């Protein structure tokens, strides 16, 4: 009788330890992907902060392209508010999709500005414009690396919670919703034009 009781208690202790381990791993993986999102947030915010400088630089040269400049400002503001919504809950599929859409619009608007800037030789020669293009290009690369780290973390979280035995406990522990990958078509900013003689 005593041996049976000890075996049952031992099995229960092992089961409790397994369940606690599953809970801790779910929390750890979720915290990792939320932290990875905060790295994206830092880079996107840096990008948003550079855009007003870009607008000021091109404004004097592209005065009659007011519609394009306003489109960039509007796209930046939309992307910034989408980022704030997504940062509140990086696991929310709707917020992540909204951010992806807003970033796509911003990338397109920035691409139009850089395409138009090719038509303005004085603007192409402007050192401030070249520096901004370089900084935005660098930031785009950092966003891509941060996004990859985030997507890797989300994939690890989703994979773990869909495996056996965590799949039985994830919902009970408040991890019923899968993390959403952040996929947006990132239009790479053109490099400063190279002049050859």
C-alpha positions in Angstrom: 0.0 0.0 0.0 2.8 2.4 0.9 4.7 1.6 -2.2 1.6 2.2 -4.4 1.0 5.5 -2.7 4.7 6.6 -3.2 4.5 5.6 -6.9 1.3 7.5 -7.4 2.8 10.6 -5.6 6.0 10.3 -7.7 4.0 10.1 -11.0 1.9 13.1 -9.9 5.1 15.1 -9.1 6.6 14.2 -12.5 3.4 15.2 -14.3 3.2 18.5 -12.4 6.9 19.2 -13.2 6.2 18.5 -16.9 3.1 20.8 -16.9 5.1 23.6 -15.1 7.9 23.1 -17.7 5.5 23.5 -20.6 4.0 26.6 -19.0 7.4 28.2 -18.5 8.5 27.4 -22.0 5.3 28.9 -23.5 5.8 32.1 -21.5 9.5 32.2 -22.4 8.8 31.8 -26.2 6.0 34.3 -26.1 8.2 36.9 -24.3 11.0 36.3 -26.9 8.7 37.1 -29.9 7.3 40.1 -28.1 10.9 41.3 -27.4 11.8 40.7 -31.0 8.9 42.9 -32.1 10.2 45.7 -29.9 13.4 45.5 -31.9 11.4 46.0 -35.1 9.6 48.9 -33.3 12.9 50.6 -32.6 14.0 50.4 -36.2 10.7 51.5 -37.7 10.5 54.4 -35.3 14.0 55.5 -36.5 12.8 55.3 -40.0 9.7 57.4 -39.2 11.9 60.0 -37.6 14.1 60.3 -40.7 11.1 60.9 -43.0 10.3 64.5 -42.0 14.0 65.4 -42.7 13.7 63.8 -46.1 10.5 65.7 -46.8 12.2 69.0 -45.8 15.2 68.3 -48.0 13.2 67.5 -51.1 10.4 70.1 -50.5 12.5 73.0 -52.0 13.4 71.0 -55.1 10.1 69.3 -55.7 7.6 72.0 -54.9 5.2 71.0 -57.7 5.3 67.4 -56.5 3.2 68.4 -53.4 0.8 65.5 -53.9 3.7 62.9 -53.6 5.1 64.6 -50.6 1.7 64.6 -48.9 1.3 60.9 -49.7 4.6 60.1 -48.0 3.5 62.1 -44.9 0.1 60.4 -44.8 1.7 57.0 -45.3 4.2 57.7 -42.5 1.5 58.8 -40.1 -0.6 55.7 -40.9 2.4 53.4 -40.5 3.3 55.0 -37.2 -0.2 54.6 -35.8 -0.3 51.0 -37.0 3.0 50.4 -35.3 1.6 51.7 -32.0 -1.4 49.4 -32.3 0.8 46.4 -33.1 3.2 47.2 -30.2 0.3 46.9 -27.8 -0.1 43.3 -28.7 2.4 41.8 -31.1 0.4 38.5 -31.1 -2.7 40.2 -32.6 -3.0 39.1 -36.2 -5.2 42.1 -37.1 -2.6 44.6 -35.7 0.3 42.8 -37.5 -1.6 42.7 -40.8 -2.5 46.4 -40.4 1.2 47.2 -39.8 2.2 45.2 -42.8 -0.3 47.0 -45.0 0.8 50.4 -43.8 4.4 49.6 -44.2 3.7 48.5 -47.8 2.0 51.9 -48.5 4.9 53.8 -46.9 7.5 51.8 -48.9 5.6 52.6 -52.1 5.4 56.3 -51.3 9.1 56.5 -50.5 9.9 54.6 -53.7 8.0 57.3 -55.6 9.9 60.1 -54.0 13.2 58.5 -54.8 12.1 57.7 -58.3 11.1 61.4 -58.8 14.3 62.6 -57.2 16.2 61.1 -60.2 14.6 63.9 -62.3 16.2 66.7 -60.2 20.0 66.9 -60.7 20.4 69.5 -57.9 18.6 67.2 -55.5 20.6 64.2 -56.5 23.8 66.2 -55.8 22.6 67.4 -52.4 24.7 65.9 -49.7 21.9 65.9 -47.1 19.7 63.9 -49.6 22.5 61.4 -50.1 23.0 61.0 -46.4 19.3 60.6 -45.8 19.1 58.0 -48.5 22.0 56.1 -47.0 20.5 56.2 -43.5 17.1 55.1 -44.7 18.8 52.3 -46.7 20.7 51.2 -43.6 17.5 51.4 -41.5 15.7 49.3 -44.1 18.4 46.6 -43.7 18.0 46.7 -39.9 14.3 46.4 -40.2 14.7 43.3 -42.4 17.1 41.7 -39.9 14.7 42.6 -37.0 11.7 41.3 -38.9 13.5 38.0 -39.6 14.4 37.6 -35.9 10.7 38.3 -35.0 9.4 35.8 -37.5 11.9 33.2 -36.3 10.7 33.8 -32.7 7.0 33.6 -33.7 7.7 30.3 -35.6 9.5 28.8 -32.6 6.6 29.8 -30.3 3.9 28.5 -32.7 5.8 25.2 -33.4 6.3 24.5 -29.7 2.7 25.1 -28.7 1.5 22.9 -31.6 3.6 20.0 -30.6 2.7 17.2 -28.2 2.1 17.6 -25.2 2.1 21.4 -25.1 -0.9 21.4 -27.5 -3.1 20.0 -24.7 -2.1 22.8 -22.3 -1.5 25.9 -24.4 -5.2 26.9 -24.4 -5.5 26.4 -20.7 -2.5 28.6 -20.0 -3.8 31.5 -22.2 -1.8 30.6 -25.3 -4.6 29.7 -27.6 -3.8 32.3 -30.3 -0.9 31.7 -32.6 1.6 34.4 -33.2 1.5 36.1 -36.6 4.4 36.5 -38.9 5.2 40.0 -40.0 5.4 39.9 -43.7 5.4 43.1 -45.7 6.7 43.9 -49.1 9.6 46.1 -48.3 10.5 48.2 -51.2 14.3 48.7 -50.9 15.2 52.3 -51.1 17.4 53.0 -54.1 21.0 53.8 -53.5 22.4 57.2 -54.4 23.0 57.3 -58.1 26.6 56.6 -59.2 28.0 58.9 -61.8 30.6 57.6 -64.1 32.6 59.6 -66.7 
